[in-house]
Amino acid sequence: MKKQFEHITTDSEILGGKPIIKGTRISVELILEWIANGSSVEEIVQEFPHLKMEAVREAVLFAAALSNNATFIDIELAA
């Protein structure tokens, strides 16, 4: 990815290297799960007051950037 993400980092010692919000153990994945379950950015920040709204929004942009650069393979599962 070419874009720099100010609030997102990875560390192999934290959550197995998953992308996280800097200075936390909150993963981009967790932010996406909250949003997928209907939470707003405001609700997430209310639940995790040490997060900044910009960091939560950037987590979504980070995930979108990953998806934009992904190669998708159609697979069929054996019955």
PDB file with one MODEL, atoms N, CA, C and O in Angstrom:
MODEL        1
ATOM      1  N   MET A   1       0.836  -1.188   0.000  1.00  0.00           N
ATOM      2  CA  MET A   1       0.000   0.000   0.000  1.00  0.00           C
ATOM      3  C   MET A   1       0.875   1.242   0.000  1.00  0.00           C
ATOM      4  O   MET A   1       1.904   1.297   0.674  1.00  0.00           O
ATOM      5  N   LYS A   2       0.458   2.219  -0.752  1.00  0.00           N
ATOM      6  CA  LYS A   2       1.253   3.426  -0.867  1.00  0.00           C
ATOM      7  C   LYS A   2       0.907   4.458   0.197  1.00  0.00           C
ATOM      8  O   LYS A   2       1.766   5.242   0.602  1.00  0.00           O
ATOM      9  N   LYS A   3      -0.338   4.467   0.652  1.00  0.00           N
ATOM     10  CA  LYS A   3      -0.770   5.470   1.618  1.00  0.00           C
ATOM     11  C   LYS A   3      -0.187   5.183   3.000  1.00  0.00           C
ATOM     12  O   LYS A   3      -0.151   4.037   3.450  1.00  0.00           O
ATOM     13  N   GLN A   4       0.257   6.223   3.648  1.00  0.00           N
ATOM     14  CA  GLN A   4       0.735   6.097   5.023  1.00  0.00           C
ATOM     15  C   GLN A   4      -0.457   6.172   5.966  1.00  0.00           C
ATOM     16  O   GLN A   4      -1.342   7.010   5.793  1.00  0.00           O
ATOM     17  N   PHE A   5      -0.477   5.312   6.945  1.00  0.00           N
ATOM     18  CA  PHE A   5      -1.531   5.314   7.947  1.00  0.00           C
ATOM     19  C   PHE A   5      -0.928   5.720   9.280  1.00  0.00           C
ATOM     20  O   PHE A   5      -0.144   4.980   9.874  1.00  0.00           O
ATOM     21  N   GLU A   6      -1.296   6.877   9.730  1.00  0.00           N
ATOM     22  CA  GLU A   6      -0.750   7.472  10.948  1.00  0.00           C
ATOM     23  C   GLU A   6      -1.132   6.693  12.209  1.00  0.00           C
ATOM     24  O   GLU A   6      -0.346   6.622  13.154  1.00  0.00           O
ATOM     25  N   HIS A   7      -2.331   6.111  12.227  1.00  0.00           N
ATOM     26  CA  HIS A   7      -2.848   5.485  13.446  1.00  0.00           C
ATOM     27  C   HIS A   7      -2.777   3.963  13.448  1.00  0.00           C
ATOM     28  O   HIS A   7      -3.135   3.335  14.445  1.00  0.00           O
ATOM     29  N   ILE A   8      -2.324   3.359  12.356  1.00  0.00           N
ATOM     30  CA  ILE A   8      -2.323   1.905  12.229  1.00  0.00           C
ATOM     31  C   ILE A   8      -0.886   1.394  12.215  1.00  0.00           C
ATOM     32  O   ILE A   8      -0.006   1.977  11.582  1.00  0.00           O
ATOM     33  N   THR A   9      -0.673   0.292  12.927  1.00  0.00           N
ATOM     34  CA  THR A   9       0.647  -0.324  12.947  1.00  0.00           C
ATOM     35  C   THR A   9       0.498  -1.832  13.106  1.00  0.00           C
ATOM     36  O   THR A   9      -0.599  -2.336  13.344  1.00  0.00           O
ATOM     37  N   THR A  10       1.595  -2.534  12.973  1.00  0.00           N
ATOM     38  CA  THR A  10       1.638  -3.963  13.278  1.00  0.00           C
ATOM     39  C   THR A  10       2.849  -4.222  14.155  1.00  0.00           C
ATOM     40  O   THR A  10       3.860  -3.525  14.076  1.00  0.00           O
ATOM     41  N   ASP A  11       2.722  -5.230  14.984  1.00  0.00           N
ATOM     42  CA  ASP A  11       3.808  -5.638  15.867  1.00  0.00           C
ATOM     43  C   ASP A  11       3.639  -7.139  16.094  1.00  0.00           C
ATOM     44  O   ASP A  11       2.611  -7.578  16.610  1.00  0.00           O
ATOM     45  N   SER A  12       4.624  -7.910  15.717  1.00  0.00           N
ATOM     46  CA  SER A  12       4.507  -9.366  15.832  1.00  0.00           C
ATOM     47  C   SER A  12       4.277  -9.822  17.268  1.00  0.00           C
ATOM     48  O   SER A  12       3.845 -10.952  17.495  1.00  0.00           O
ATOM     49  N   GLU A  13       4.558  -8.964  18.231  1.00  0.00           N
ATOM     50  CA  GLU A  13       4.366  -9.301  19.644  1.00  0.00           C
ATOM     51  C   GLU A  13       2.954  -8.985  20.133  1.00  0.00           C
ATOM     52  O   GLU A  13       2.588  -9.364  21.246  1.00  0.00           O
ATOM     53  N   ILE A  14       2.163  -8.299  19.320  1.00  0.00           N
ATOM     54  CA  ILE A  14       0.811  -7.907  19.721  1.00  0.00           C
ATOM     55  C   ILE A  14      -0.190  -8.525  18.752  1.00  0.00           C
ATOM     56  O   ILE A  14      -0.146  -8.263  17.550  1.00  0.00           O
ATOM     57  N   LEU A  15      -1.083  -9.339  19.281  1.00  0.00           N
ATOM     58  CA  LEU A  15      -2.147  -9.989  18.503  1.00  0.00           C
ATOM     59  C   LEU A  15      -1.607 -10.719  17.278  1.00  0.00           C
ATOM     60  O   LEU A  15      -2.253 -10.746  16.230  1.00  0.00           O
ATOM     61  N   GLY A  16      -0.443 -11.298  17.409  1.00  0.00           N
ATOM     62  CA  GLY A  16       0.126 -12.084  16.321  1.00  0.00           C
ATOM     63  C   GLY A  16       0.458 -11.285  15.074  1.00  0.00           C
ATOM     64  O   GLY A  16       0.547 -11.846  13.982  1.00  0.00           O
ATOM     65  N   GLY A  17       0.643  -9.983  15.226  1.00  0.00           N
ATOM     66  CA  GLY A  17       1.015  -9.153  14.088  1.00  0.00           C
ATOM     67  C   GLY A  17      -0.152  -8.573  13.307  1.00  0.00           C
ATOM     68  O   GLY A  17       0.047  -7.968  12.254  1.00  0.00           O
ATOM     69  N   LYS A  18      -1.383  -8.754  13.818  1.00  0.00           N
ATOM     70  CA  LYS A  18      -2.544  -8.159  13.136  1.00  0.00           C
ATOM     71  C   LYS A  18      -2.409  -6.641  13.159  1.00  0.00           C
ATOM     72  O   LYS A  18      -1.809  -6.088  14.080  1.00  0.00           O
ATOM     73  N   PRO A  19      -2.961  -5.963  12.156  1.00  0.00           N
ATOM     74  CA  PRO A  19      -2.972  -4.498  12.194  1.00  0.00           C
ATOM     75  C   PRO A  19      -3.794  -4.009  13.392  1.00  0.00           C
ATOM     76  O   PRO A  19      -4.906  -4.480  13.635  1.00  0.00           O
ATOM     77  N   ILE A  20      -3.223  -3.059  14.129  1.00  0.00           N
ATOM     78  CA  ILE A  20      -3.872  -2.514  15.331  1.00  0.00           C
ATOM     79  C   ILE A  20      -3.820  -0.993  15.304  1.00  0.00           C
ATOM     80  O   ILE A  20      -3.075  -0.392  14.529  1.00  0.00           O
ATOM     81  N   ILE A  21      -4.627  -0.388  16.166  1.00  0.00           N
ATOM     82  CA  ILE A  21      -4.537   1.044  16.406  1.00  0.00           C
ATOM     83  C   ILE A  21      -3.292   1.265  17.265  1.00  0.00           C
ATOM     84  O   ILE A  21      -3.139   0.632  18.309  1.00  0.00           O
ATOM     85  N   LYS A  22      -2.408   2.156  16.831  1.00  0.00           N
ATOM     86  CA  LYS A  22      -1.160   2.415  17.567  1.00  0.00           C
ATOM     87  C   LYS A  22      -1.439   2.702  19.037  1.00  0.00           C
ATOM     88  O   LYS A  22      -2.378   3.418  19.385  1.00  0.00           O
ATOM     89  N   GLY A  23      -0.600   2.125  19.884  1.00  0.00           N
ATOM     90  CA  GLY A  23      -0.691   2.369  21.319  1.00  0.00           C
ATOM     91  C   GLY A  23      -1.792   1.588  22.006  1.00  0.00           C
ATOM     92  O   GLY A  23      -2.072   1.813  23.183  1.00  0.00           O
ATOM     93  N   THR A  24      -2.430   0.657  21.272  1.00  0.00           N
ATOM     94  CA  THR A  24      -3.505  -0.144  21.855  1.00  0.00           C
ATOM     95  C   THR A  24      -3.319  -1.603  21.465  1.00  0.00           C
ATOM     96  O   THR A  24      -2.388  -1.964  20.746  1.00  0.00           O
ATOM     97  N   ARG A  25      -4.223  -2.420  21.956  1.00  0.00           N
ATOM     98  CA  ARG A  25      -4.327  -3.808  21.512  1.00  0.00           C
ATOM     99  C   ARG A  25      -5.651  -3.982  20.771  1.00  0.00           C
ATOM    100  O   ARG A  25      -6.209  -5.079  20.727  1.00  0.00           O
ATOM    101  N   ILE A  26      -6.141  -2.904  20.199  1.00  0.00           N
ATOM    102  CA  ILE A  26      -7.403  -2.933  19.456  1.00  0.00           C
ATOM    103  C   ILE A  26      -7.083  -3.101  17.979  1.00  0.00           C
ATOM    104  O   ILE A  26      -6.425  -2.259  17.367  1.00  0.00           O
ATOM    105  N   SER A  27      -7.566  -4.211  17.417  1.00  0.00           N
ATOM    106  CA  SER A  27      -7.249  -4.522  16.028  1.00  0.00           C
ATOM    107  C   SER A  27      -8.205  -3.840  15.055  1.00  0.00           C
ATOM    108  O   SER A  27      -9.334  -3.485  15.396  1.00  0.00           O
ATOM    109  N   VAL A  28      -7.714  -3.672  13.844  1.00  0.00           N
ATOM    110  CA  VAL A  28      -8.561  -3.183  12.752  1.00  0.00           C
ATOM    111  C   VAL A  28      -9.739  -4.137  12.597  1.00  0.00           C
ATOM    112  O   VAL A  28     -10.868  -3.710  12.355  1.00  0.00           O
ATOM    113  N   GLU A  29      -9.471  -5.410  12.734  1.00  0.00           N
ATOM    114  CA  GLU A  29     -10.514  -6.432  12.636  1.00  0.00           C
ATOM    115  C   GLU A  29     -11.637  -6.180  13.642  1.00  0.00           C
ATOM    116  O   GLU A  29     -12.813  -6.278  13.292  1.00  0.00           O
ATOM    117  N   LEU A  30     -11.286  -5.858  14.885  1.00  0.00           N
ATOM    118  CA  LEU A  30     -12.294  -5.591  15.918  1.00  0.00           C
ATOM    119  C   LEU A  30     -13.143  -4.374  15.542  1.00  0.00           C
ATOM    120  O   LEU A  30     -14.364  -4.394  15.695  1.00  0.00           O
ATOM    121  N   ILE A  31     -12.500  -3.326  15.055  1.00  0.00           N
ATOM    122  CA  ILE A  31     -13.233  -2.128  14.632  1.00  0.00           C
ATOM    123  C   ILE A  31     -14.239  -2.501  13.540  1.00  0.00           C
ATOM    124  O   ILE A  31     -15.396  -2.083  13.592  1.00  0.00           O
ATOM    125  N   LEU A  32     -13.802  -3.285  12.555  1.00  0.00           N
ATOM    126  CA  LEU A  32     -14.698  -3.696  11.472  1.00  0.00           C
ATOM    127  C   LEU A  32     -15.849  -4.548  11.989  1.00  0.00           C
ATOM    128  O   LEU A  32     -16.976  -4.412  11.515  1.00  0.00           O
ATOM    129  N   GLU A  33     -15.584  -5.416  12.947  1.00  0.00           N
ATOM    130  CA  GLU A  33     -16.648  -6.238  13.529  1.00  0.00           C
ATOM    131  C   GLU A  33     -17.692  -5.370  14.221  1.00  0.00           C
ATOM    132  O   GLU A  33     -18.892  -5.607  14.081  1.00  0.00           O
ATOM    133  N   TRP A  34     -17.246  -4.378  14.957  1.00  0.00           N
ATOM    134  CA  TRP A  34     -18.178  -3.474  15.631  1.00  0.00           C
ATOM    135  C   TRP A  34     -19.043  -2.746  14.597  1.00  0.00           C
ATOM    136  O   TRP A  34     -20.259  -2.642  14.762  1.00  0.00           O
ATOM    137  N   ILE A  35     -18.422  -2.252  13.549  1.00  0.00           N
ATOM    138  CA  ILE A  35     -19.167  -1.534  12.513  1.00  0.00           C
ATOM    139  C   ILE A  35     -20.133  -2.484  11.810  1.00  0.00           C
ATOM    140  O   ILE A  35     -21.279  -2.120  11.548  1.00  0.00           O
ATOM    141  N   ALA A  36     -19.678  -3.695  11.504  1.00  0.00           N
ATOM    142  CA  ALA A  36     -20.545  -4.684  10.846  1.00  0.00           C
ATOM    143  C   ALA A  36     -21.749  -5.047  11.705  1.00  0.00           C
ATOM    144  O   ALA A  36     -22.803  -5.412  11.186  1.00  0.00           O
ATOM    145  N   ASN A  37     -21.588  -4.945  13.014  1.00  0.00           N
ATOM    146  CA  ASN A  37     -22.693  -5.240  13.928  1.00  0.00           C
ATOM    147  C   ASN A  37     -23.548  -4.016  14.240  1.00  0.00           C
ATOM    148  O   ASN A  37     -24.392  -4.055  15.134  1.00  0.00           O
ATOM    149  N   GLY A  38     -23.326  -2.927  13.498  1.00  0.00           N
ATOM    150  CA  GLY A  38     -24.205  -1.769  13.610  1.00  0.00           C
ATOM    151  C   GLY A  38     -23.707  -0.613  14.453  1.00  0.00           C
ATOM    152  O   GLY A  38     -24.417   0.382  14.598  1.00  0.00           O
ATOM    153  N   SER A  39     -22.515  -0.708  15.011  1.00  0.00           N
ATOM    154  CA  SER A  39     -21.992   0.390  15.833  1.00  0.00           C
ATOM    155  C   SER A  39     -21.502   1.530  14.946  1.00  0.00           C
ATOM    156  O   SER A  39     -20.975   1.306  13.856  1.00  0.00           O
ATOM    157  N   SER A  40     -21.682   2.732  15.424  1.00  0.00           N
ATOM    158  CA  SER A  40     -21.154   3.907  14.734  1.00  0.00           C
ATOM    159  C   SER A  40     -19.748   4.199  15.259  1.00  0.00           C
ATOM    160  O   SER A  40     -19.323   3.658  16.280  1.00  0.00           O
ATOM    161  N   VAL A  41     -19.048   5.057  14.546  1.00  0.00           N
ATOM    162  CA  VAL A  41     -17.721   5.482  15.000  1.00  0.00           C
ATOM    163  C   VAL A  41     -17.844   6.103  16.387  1.00  0.00           C
ATOM    164  O   VAL A  41     -17.020   5.845  17.266  1.00  0.00           O
ATOM    165  N   GLU A  42     -18.862   6.909  16.576  1.00  0.00           N
ATOM    166  CA  GLU A  42     -19.073   7.562  17.869  1.00  0.00           C
ATOM    167  C   GLU A  42     -19.273   6.541  18.986  1.00  0.00           C
ATOM    168  O   GLU A  42     -18.743   6.710  20.085  1.00  0.00           O
ATOM    169  N   GLU A  43     -20.037   5.480  18.708  1.00  0.00           N
ATOM    170  CA  GLU A  43     -20.275   4.451  19.717  1.00  0.00           C
ATOM    171  C   GLU A  43     -18.993   3.692  20.060  1.00  0.00           C
ATOM    172  O   GLU A  43     -18.765   3.331  21.214  1.00  0.00           O
ATOM    173  N   ILE A  44     -18.172   3.457  19.060  1.00  0.00           N
ATOM    174  CA  ILE A  44     -16.906   2.755  19.300  1.00  0.00           C
ATOM    175  C   ILE A  44     -15.999   3.608  20.182  1.00  0.00           C
ATOM    176  O   ILE A  44     -15.389   3.100  21.123  1.00  0.00           O
ATOM    177  N   VAL A  45     -15.912   4.890  19.883  1.00  0.00           N
ATOM    178  CA  VAL A  45     -15.084   5.794  20.693  1.00  0.00           C
ATOM    179  C   VAL A  45     -15.646   5.909  22.105  1.00  0.00           C
ATOM    180  O   VAL A  45     -14.890   6.036  23.069  1.00  0.00           O
ATOM    181  N   GLN A  46     -16.949   5.866  22.228  1.00  0.00           N
ATOM    182  CA  GLN A  46     -17.566   5.920  23.558  1.00  0.00           C
ATOM    183  C   GLN A  46     -17.205   4.658  24.359  1.00  0.00           C
ATOM    184  O   GLN A  46     -16.961   4.730  25.563  1.00  0.00           O
ATOM    185  N   GLU A  47     -17.176   3.520  23.688  1.00  0.00           N
ATOM    186  CA  GLU A  47     -16.836   2.257  24.352  1.00  0.00           C
ATOM    187  C   GLU A  47     -15.346   2.168  24.684  1.00  0.00           C
ATOM    188  O   GLU A  47     -14.954   1.583  25.694  1.00  0.00           O
ATOM    189  N   PHE A  48     -14.528   2.761  23.816  1.00  0.00           N
ATOM    190  CA  PHE A  48     -13.068   2.771  24.001  1.00  0.00           C
ATOM    191  C   PHE A  48     -12.604   4.227  24.028  1.00  0.00           C
ATOM    192  O   PHE A  48     -12.079   4.716  23.028  1.00  0.00           O
ATOM    193  N   PRO A  49     -12.785   4.924  25.140  1.00  0.00           N
ATOM    194  CA  PRO A  49     -12.529   6.368  25.187  1.00  0.00           C
ATOM    195  C   PRO A  49     -11.092   6.785  24.888  1.00  0.00           C
ATOM    196  O   PRO A  49     -10.843   7.956  24.601  1.00  0.00           O
ATOM    197  N   HIS A  50     -10.146   5.857  24.948  1.00  0.00           N
ATOM    198  CA  HIS A  50      -8.755   6.201  24.631  1.00  0.00           C
ATOM    199  C   HIS A  50      -8.518   6.247  23.121  1.00  0.00           C
ATOM    200  O   HIS A  50      -7.438   6.641  22.682  1.00  0.00           O
ATOM    201  N   LEU A  51      -9.514   5.851  22.318  1.00  0.00           N
ATOM    202  CA  LEU A  51      -9.385   5.937  20.863  1.00  0.00           C
ATOM    203  C   LEU A  51      -9.839   7.295  20.358  1.00  0.00           C
ATOM    204  O   LEU A  51     -10.746   7.911  20.917  1.00  0.00           O
ATOM    205  N   LYS A  52      -9.203   7.744  19.308  1.00  0.00           N
ATOM    206  CA  LYS A  52      -9.631   8.974  18.637  1.00  0.00           C
ATOM    207  C   LYS A  52     -10.521   8.582  17.467  1.00  0.00           C
ATOM    208  O   LYS A  52     -10.344   7.524  16.864  1.00  0.00           O
ATOM    209  N   MET A  53     -11.474   9.442  17.156  1.00  0.00           N
ATOM    210  CA  MET A  53     -12.363   9.179  16.026  1.00  0.00           C
ATOM    211  C   MET A  53     -11.567   8.997  14.738  1.00  0.00           C
ATOM    212  O   MET A  53     -11.907   8.157  13.904  1.00  0.00           O
ATOM    213  N   GLU A  54     -10.508   9.785  14.582  1.00  0.00           N
ATOM    214  CA  GLU A  54      -9.680   9.686  13.374  1.00  0.00           C
ATOM    215  C   GLU A  54      -9.062   8.293  13.245  1.00  0.00           C
ATOM    216  O   GLU A  54      -8.939   7.765  12.140  1.00  0.00           O
ATOM    217  N   ALA A  55      -8.675   7.702  14.374  1.00  0.00           N
ATOM    218  CA  ALA A  55      -8.050   6.380  14.354  1.00  0.00           C
ATOM    219  C   ALA A  55      -9.058   5.312  13.932  1.00  0.00           C
ATOM    220  O   ALA A  55      -8.721   4.398  13.179  1.00  0.00           O
ATOM    221  N   VAL A  56     -10.286   5.429  14.415  1.00  0.00           N
ATOM    222  CA  VAL A  56     -11.329   4.466  14.055  1.00  0.00           C
ATOM    223  C   VAL A  56     -11.647   4.584  12.566  1.00  0.00           C
ATOM    224  O   VAL A  56     -11.757   3.576  11.869  1.00  0.00           O
ATOM    225  N   ARG A  57     -11.791   5.799  12.089  1.00  0.00           N
ATOM    226  CA  ARG A  57     -12.054   6.007  10.657  1.00  0.00           C
ATOM    227  C   ARG A  57     -10.889   5.496   9.809  1.00  0.00           C
ATOM    228  O   ARG A  57     -11.098   4.908   8.748  1.00  0.00           O
ATOM    229  N   GLU A  58      -9.683   5.720  10.274  1.00  0.00           N
ATOM    230  CA  GLU A  58      -8.512   5.261   9.528  1.00  0.00           C
ATOM    231  C   GLU A  58      -8.451   3.739   9.482  1.00  0.00           C
ATOM    232  O   GLU A  58      -7.973   3.174   8.499  1.00  0.00           O
ATOM    233  N   ALA A  59      -8.926   3.066  10.526  1.00  0.00           N
ATOM    234  CA  ALA A  59      -8.965   1.606  10.517  1.00  0.00           C
ATOM    235  C   ALA A  59      -9.841   1.102   9.371  1.00  0.00           C
ATOM    236  O   ALA A  59      -9.501   0.120   8.712  1.00  0.00           O
ATOM    237  N   VAL A  60     -10.953   1.767   9.139  1.00  0.00           N
ATOM    238  CA  VAL A  60     -11.840   1.388   8.035  1.00  0.00           C
ATOM    239  C   VAL A  60     -11.164   1.669   6.697  1.00  0.00           C
ATOM    240  O   VAL A  60     -11.238   0.850   5.781  1.00  0.00           O
ATOM    241  N   LEU A  61     -10.515   2.804   6.579  1.00  0.00           N
ATOM    242  CA  LEU A  61      -9.797   3.127   5.337  1.00  0.00           C
ATOM    243  C   LEU A  61      -8.665   2.133   5.082  1.00  0.00           C
ATOM    244  O   LEU A  61      -8.412   1.756   3.938  1.00  0.00           O
ATOM    245  N   PHE A  62      -7.989   1.714   6.143  1.00  0.00           N
ATOM    246  CA  PHE A  62      -6.920   0.735   6.023  1.00  0.00           C
ATOM    247  C   PHE A  62      -7.469  -0.582   5.464  1.00  0.00           C
ATOM    248  O   PHE A  62      -6.893  -1.166   4.546  1.00  0.00           O
ATOM    249  N   ALA A  63      -8.581  -1.034   6.025  1.00  0.00           N
ATOM    250  CA  ALA A  63      -9.194  -2.276   5.550  1.00  0.00           C
ATOM    251  C   ALA A  63      -9.641  -2.143   4.097  1.00  0.00           C
ATOM    252  O   ALA A  63      -9.496  -3.083   3.316  1.00  0.00           O
ATOM    253  N   ALA A  64     -10.176  -0.998   3.735  1.00  0.00           N
ATOM    254  CA  ALA A  64     -10.587  -0.770   2.350  1.00  0.00           C
ATOM    255  C   ALA A  64      -9.377  -0.814   1.420  1.00  0.00           C
ATOM    256  O   ALA A  64      -9.451  -1.373   0.326  1.00  0.00           O
ATOM    257  N   ALA A  65      -8.286  -0.237   1.848  1.00  0.00           N
ATOM    258  CA  ALA A  65      -7.065  -0.242   1.035  1.00  0.00           C
ATOM    259  C   ALA A  65      -6.548  -1.675   0.846  1.00  0.00           C
ATOM    260  O   ALA A  65      -6.077  -2.030  -0.234  1.00  0.00           O
ATOM    261  N   LEU A  66      -6.637  -2.487   1.893  1.00  0.00           N
ATOM    262  CA  LEU A  66      -6.229  -3.887   1.771  1.00  0.00           C
ATOM    263  C   LEU A  66      -7.107  -4.617   0.770  1.00  0.00           C
ATOM    264  O   LEU A  66      -6.617  -5.380  -0.063  1.00  0.00           O
ATOM    265  N   SER A  67      -8.390  -4.382   0.859  1.00  0.00           N
ATOM    266  CA  SER A  67      -9.330  -5.030  -0.051  1.00  0.00           C
ATOM    267  C   SER A  67      -9.100  -4.586  -1.486  1.00  0.00           C
ATOM    268  O   SER A  67      -9.232  -5.379  -2.418  1.00  0.00           O
ATOM    269  N   ASN A  68      -8.761  -3.332  -1.658  1.00  0.00           N
ATOM    270  CA  ASN A  68      -8.514  -2.778  -2.990  1.00  0.00           C
ATOM    271  C   ASN A  68      -7.302  -3.428  -3.648  1.00  0.00           C
ATOM    272  O   ASN A  68      -7.250  -3.535  -4.873  1.00  0.00           O
ATOM    273  N   ASN A  69      -6.341  -3.858  -2.862  1.00  0.00           N
ATOM    274  CA  ASN A  69      -5.116  -4.449  -3.386  1.00  0.00           C
ATOM    275  C   ASN A  69      -5.140  -5.971  -3.391  1.00  0.00           C
ATOM    276  O   ASN A  69      -4.135  -6.608  -3.705  1.00  0.00           O
ATOM    277  N   ALA A  70      -6.280  -6.554  -3.046  1.00  0.00           N
ATOM    278  CA  ALA A  70      -6.369  -8.008  -2.912  1.00  0.00           C
ATOM    279  C   ALA A  70      -6.623  -8.688  -4.256  1.00  0.00           C
ATOM    280  O   ALA A  70      -7.201  -8.099  -5.169  1.00  0.00           O
ATOM    281  N   THR A  71      -6.184  -9.920  -4.354  1.00  0.00           N
ATOM    282  CA  THR A  71      -6.519 -10.784  -5.470  1.00  0.00           C
ATOM    283  C   THR A  71      -7.490 -11.816  -4.937  1.00  0.00           C
ATOM    284  O   THR A  71      -7.199 -12.505  -3.960  1.00  0.00           O
ATOM    285  N   PHE A  72      -8.634 -11.923  -5.573  1.00  0.00           N
ATOM    286  CA  PHE A  72      -9.668 -12.842  -5.108  1.00  0.00           C
ATOM    287  C   PHE A  72      -9.673 -14.097  -5.977  1.00  0.00           C
ATOM    288  O   PHE A  72      -9.579 -14.030  -7.202  1.00  0.00           O
ATOM    289  N   ILE A  73      -9.783 -15.220  -5.316  1.00  0.00           N
ATOM    290  CA  ILE A  73      -9.794 -16.500  -6.001  1.00  0.00           C
ATOM    291  C   ILE A  73     -11.113 -17.200  -5.663  1.00  0.00           C
ATOM    292  O   ILE A  73     -11.452 -17.362  -4.490  1.00  0.00           O
ATOM    293  N   ASP A  74     -11.844 -17.609  -6.681  1.00  0.00           N
ATOM    294  CA  ASP A  74     -13.093 -18.321  -6.491  1.00  0.00           C
ATOM    295  C   ASP A  74     -12.783 -19.786  -6.205  1.00  0.00           C
ATOM    296  O   ASP A  74     -12.132 -20.457  -7.005  1.00  0.00           O
ATOM    297  N   ILE A  75     -13.257 -20.279  -5.054  1.00  0.00           N
ATOM    298  CA  ILE A  75     -12.993 -21.669  -4.714  1.00  0.00           C
ATOM    299  C   ILE A  75     -14.305 -22.377  -4.440  1.00  0.00           C
ATOM    300  O   ILE A  75     -15.294 -21.750  -4.060  1.00  0.00           O
ATOM    301  N   GLU A  76     -14.307 -23.691  -4.635  1.00  0.00           N
ATOM    302  CA  GLU A  76     -15.460 -24.517  -4.292  1.00  0.00           C
ATOM    303  C   GLU A  76     -15.022 -25.478  -3.207  1.00  0.00           C
ATOM    304  O   GLU A  76     -13.959 -26.093  -3.291  1.00  0.00           O
ATOM    305  N   LEU A  77     -15.857 -25.599  -2.186  1.00  0.00           N
ATOM    306  CA  LEU A  77     -15.561 -26.520  -1.105  1.00  0.00           C
ATOM    307  C   LEU A  77     -16.092 -27.903  -1.455  1.00  0.00           C
ATOM    308  O   LEU A  77     -17.186 -28.037  -2.002  1.00  0.00           O
ATOM    309  N   ALA A  78     -15.321 -28.915  -1.140  1.00  0.00           N
ATOM    310  CA  ALA A  78     -15.764 -30.281  -1.386  1.00  0.00           C
ATOM    311  C   ALA A  78     -16.924 -30.629  -0.462  1.00  0.00           C
ATOM    312  O   ALA A  78     -16.945 -30.228   0.702  1.00  0.00           O
ATOM    313  N   ALA A  79     -17.864 -31.359  -0.977  1.00  0.00           N
ATOM    314  CA  ALA A  79     -19.053 -31.736  -0.184  1.00  0.00           C
ATOM    315  C   ALA A  79     -18.762 -32.878   0.750  1.00  0.00           C
ATOM    316  O   ALA A  79     -19.647 -33.316   1.485  1.00  0.00           O
TER     317      ALA A  79
ENDMDL
END
